[in-house]
Amino acid sequence: MTDKTRVVIVDDHPLFRDGVAALLTNDPDFEVVGQGASADDAVRLARDLLPELILLDIDMPGSGLSAAQAIAVQCPVTRIIFLTVSEEDEALVSALKMGARGYILKGVAGRELVRILKAVHSGESYLPPGLAASLLIEMSSPRPVANIDPDPLEDLTEREREILEKLSAGLSNKEIGLHLHLSEKTIKHYMTNILQKLQVRNRVEAALLAQRQGVR
């Protein structure tokens, strides 16, 4: 049995959101771990749950684009996908600049949506075939980065700090998982996020940074 891809869905239309959730729940490869209706919900759920995929609407309270910008910085391992009615080139370009890995129009069929999400999870990017292919170049635009902070650990979530503390104590991913009652796969997912947020190359550098910052 393979681990399921954890997904968060954020859209301010409950009927549409529930429909997407039901579609993904019926697929053995996905697990819907959270739902929300606003940009604030999106950022909170991304930080708290660190899903592999997060689906955002552009036109929702607080702006899906603003949510994507924050999530790209705070949760770099979470792949951002917009599910929207907007076919405007400007919206597409903005979404890509905010770090989106996929841009899907809401008229997509259920089976096609599932296929696209699996492709994005495996590392691909997706744009609607009807939009200009030249816009793909926007995928190479730099993702938003956090301002340099004197305390590099400040942006870590409470869960990430817990994991970093265990790492600095010399525990393996498996041992950390046992202590925190999480799977080894989940710990690896968090660890990747931690390394990217701290801008270090490996576990050793992360542990050394934690020790320099007084993490015990």
Protein Blocks (a to p, Z undefined) as FASTA:
>chain_A
ZZddddddddfbfklmmmmmmmmmmpmkbccfbdcfbfklmmmmmmmnopabdcddfbdg
hijmlmmmmmmmmmmmbccddddfbfcfklmmmmmmnopabdcdfkbcfklmmmmmmmmm
nopacddfkbcfklmmmmmpccddddddfblklmpcfklmmmmmmmmnopafklmmmmno
pafklmmmmmmmmmmmnopabfklmmmmmmmnopZZ
